[in-house]
Amino acid sequence: MSKIVDQLKYQFRAGGMYLKLIYINAAIFIFFGVITTVFKLMLIDISIIENFKDSLSLYSEPIQLIKHPWGIFTYMFMHQNFWHLFGNMLILFFLGQLFEQYLGQKKLLSTYIIGGLFGALIHLLATYTFPFLRLDGYSITLGASASVMAIFSAVGFYAPNKEIHLFGVFKIKLIILTLLYILLDFLRLSNNDNVAHFAHLGGALWGFIFVYNLKKGKDLSTWFNKFAAFFKKFFSFRNKIKIVHSKNKKTKFNTYKPEKTPKDDYTYNQDKRKRQDRVDQILDKIKDSGYDSLSKAEKDFLFDASKNI
């Protein structure tokens, strides 16, 4: 069991951003599934869990939306059932790798988040505009579909001539597959099927807008990347320990003789640069050929390096 946990940790740290997002979505789904199962076995009312799950979803009813504003973000990590999760994560797994090869991990994360937010806004706007969407009352929306469609659309418009082997048999250009998915959602807008097609189209629209501007030299995700970097830096302080020495009190330490002579600054910095160069080479290899192209030694080196970040 410990080996499985270690392997999952390794894959989460060393794998691509698409894998991290898949693990996060799966972990949240499993958490709610386990808690619900335990409640049922203990004959505890599961409405507590259902209400909590709803509170993390996207409300379209104005009062509830005001009461649960975080839902516009958290809804993109929630799923109704296994097949809902499986469908979204399957697309993210295959197209996420392709996206990272062309545009990198940072842009994948920003496209996932901003695409989900944009999809939510389009969904809400459509709900308040078209009475048909309110025939059965206001809806509660959840799922990563808008985020995944943003990634799908972005990579499709960025590399339109890339050929995909559909079902391992048929060759089809990525742009055609992208447009087919968008068309299917558009044709189902008037279906009363409890699917947030406007959110899907909103995500796809963001993917197109992002790539269109990127090709013109304007990166619309810069603000998000700066925010994410600040967020990461802010929480990294928890790993730093500051020792304050009092003038009036002496601090006692257990002393020991080190087995190795400490390195001087020059040697330490030289070794650090070599390690960083090695990490950069491995990351470039991942960008060009994917994570699976790494040797076991390279994977181990990257995993060890991630512990010291």
N, C-alpha and C positions, 0 to 999 in steps of 0.2 A: 504493500500500500504506500509506504514511504517513497519507494522508487517512482511510483506513478505520480505522486504529488511533486516530487523533485523534477520529473520530466515536464509536468505541466508548468511549473515555475520557470523552468528553462525555456520552454517554448514561448511563454508569455513575455519574458524579458528579452530574449534574443530574436523572436519572430517579428514579422512585419506588423504594422499598425492594424491591418485588416484582421490579423489573428487576435490581437488584443481586443478589438471590438467584438469579435465573435465570442471570445471567452467571457467578456463582460455581459453580453446579452444572454448567453447560455447560463451563466452563474445566477443572474437575476431570475431567469425562468425557473431554474432548479430550486432556488431558494423558496419561491412562492409555492412551487409544487410540493416540496417536502413539508412545509408548514401546513399547507392545506390538507395533505394526507394525514399528518399527525392529528390535526384538529378533528378530522372525520373519525379516526380510530378512537379518539378520546371522547367522542360525542359532544364536541364543543362547537358552538355556532360558528360556521365559517364566514358569516356575513362580516365579521370583523376584518378578516383577511381580504374579502372582496372589496370592502369599502376602502381599505388602505390601498389596494391595487388601483381602484378607481381614482383615488386622490393623486396618483402618480401619472394618470392618463390625461389626455387633452379634452377638457370640457368645452363644448361649443355654446352651452347655455351661459349667457353673459354674467349672471350673478355667481354661478359656480366657477366660471373662468376667473373672475376677480378674486374669489376665495382661494383658488388653487392656481396661481399664476405660474408656478414652477412646472406645471404640467406641459407647457409649451416646449420644455427641454426634456423632461424625464420620459415623456410618452414614447420617444424614439428608442428607448431601451426596454420597453414592455411588449409582451406578446400574449395573445389570447390563448393559444394552444400550441402543441408541438409542431404541427404542420405549418402554422403561421411563422413560427421561429425558423423551422427548417428551410422553408422556401426563401426567406430573406437572407439567411446566413449562407445558403448554397450559392446564391448570386454574388454575395459579398466575397465569398471565398475565391471564386474563379476570377471575377472582374476586379477584385481588390488587388490581387497580385499583378494584374496587367496595369492597373492604375499606378501602382507604386513603381513599376518599371519605367514608366514614362514621366511621372510627376513627383514621386517620392512620398514618404510617410506623412510628413507634416501637412501636405496638401490633401492627402486622403482624409486625415482627421478633420481638417477644416471643412472639407466638402461634405463629409458625413454630418457634422453638427450644423453648419449653416444651411445645408440642403434640407435637413429636418426642420429647422426653424422656418425657412422659407416655405416649405410645404405646409406647415401648420398655419401660417398666415394666409396662404392661398385658400386653404380649406375653410378657415373661419370666414374669410371674405365671401367665398362662394355660398356658405351656409346662410349668411345674413342677406345675400343678394337673391338667391333662387329659392322660392317657397317650396319647390319640390323636395328639397333636401331636409325640410322640416315637417314633412307629412306625418311622420311617426314621432314627432317631437325632436328635441335637440339630442345630438349624438355624443357619445364618449369615444374618442379615437385613441388607438394605441398601435404601436408597431414601428419597425425601422424601415418600412417600405419607401417613404419619401427620401430618407437618407440614402438608401441603397439605389434608388432611381437617380439621385443626384450623381452618385459615383458612376453608375451605368451610363448616363447621358454624357458626363464629362469625358470619360475615356472614349466613348463612341465618337464624339465630335472632335476629340483631340487626335485620334488615330483612326479616321474613317475607313481607310483602306486595309486595315488589319484584318486578316482572314481568321475566322473562327471555325473549328470543326464541330458542327452541331451534332450531338449524339455520337461523335466519333466517326461520322460518315459524311455528312453534307458540309461543304465549304460555303460559308456565307460571310460577306463583309460585315464588319462590326457596326458600321453606320446603318446598314439595312436592318440588322437585328435590333438596334437601338430604336429606330423609327417604328418598327413593327410593335415593340412594346409600348411606345408612346401612343401609337394609333389605337391599340387595343384598349388602353385606359380611356382614351377620348371617346371611343364608340360605346363605352359602358358607363358614361357619365349619368345617363338617365335611367340606369338600372337600379332598382331598389334592392341591392344585394349586401348592404351593410359594409361596403368597402369604400374607403376614402379616396376615390379616384382623383379628386381635385388635389389632394395632398401629394399623390404620386406625381401628377403633372407639375405641381409646384416644385417638387424636388428635381424633376427632369429639366424644368425651365432654369433653375439655378445652375445646374451642371452646364447647360448651354451658355448662359450668361458668363459664368466663371471662365470657361475655356475661350470664349469669343474675346473677352478682354485680355486674357493671358497671352493669346497669340498676337495681340496688339501691344504687348509689353507692359500691361497693367495687371498686377496681381491683387485681386479683390480680397484675398485671404490674409493679407499682410497684418491687418489689425488683429485678426484672430490669433495668428501665430505669435504676435508680440504679447497678447494677453495670456496665451498658453505658456509662453516662456516665463513670464512674470509669475504666473500661478505655480509653475514647477519650482522656480527659484525660491518663492516664498515658503513653500512647504518643505523644501530641502533643508531649511534651517533647523528643523526638528532633529536632524541627525548630527548637528554640531553641538559640542559641549564646550562651554566657556568656564574656565577656572579662575576664580577671583581670589587673590591672596590678601589676607588681612595683615595690616601693619603690626597689630598687637598680638596676633596669634601665629604660632608656627604650625605649619601643616606637616604631619609626619607621613612619609611614604615608605613602603616596603621596597628596599633596593635590591637589585640583582645585577649580575654581570652578564651583559648580552653575549650571545654565542658568536655573533658576527660583529665586526667593526662597522659602526654607522658610516653610511656613504657621505662624502662631502657634497656640497650644493651642486657643483659642476657635474659630478657623476650621476647624482639623483635626477637632475634636470635632463641630462642626456638620455638616461634610461626611460624617463617619462615620455620624451619626444619619440623614442623608438617604439614604445608601446602604442602611442597615439597614431603614429604612421601605420603601424600594423592594423589597428582598428579601422582606420580610414580605408586601407586597401580591402579589408574584408567587407566593409559597408558598400564600397564601390562594386565589388563582385556581386553582392546581393542585389544592388540596383540594376546591374546589367543582366544577371542570369537567375536571380531569385535565391531565396534562402536555402532551398534544397540542393543547390549546386555546391554548397560549402562542404569541406571535408570534416571529419569528426574533430580533428585537431583545431581547425578554424572555429568550429562551433564552441568547443570547450574554451578556447582563448577568448572569444567574444563574451561568453557567459561569465568567465572570471573577471573580465574587464568591466562588465556591467555592475558587478558588486562594488566596484570602487568609484562609481560615478557619484 
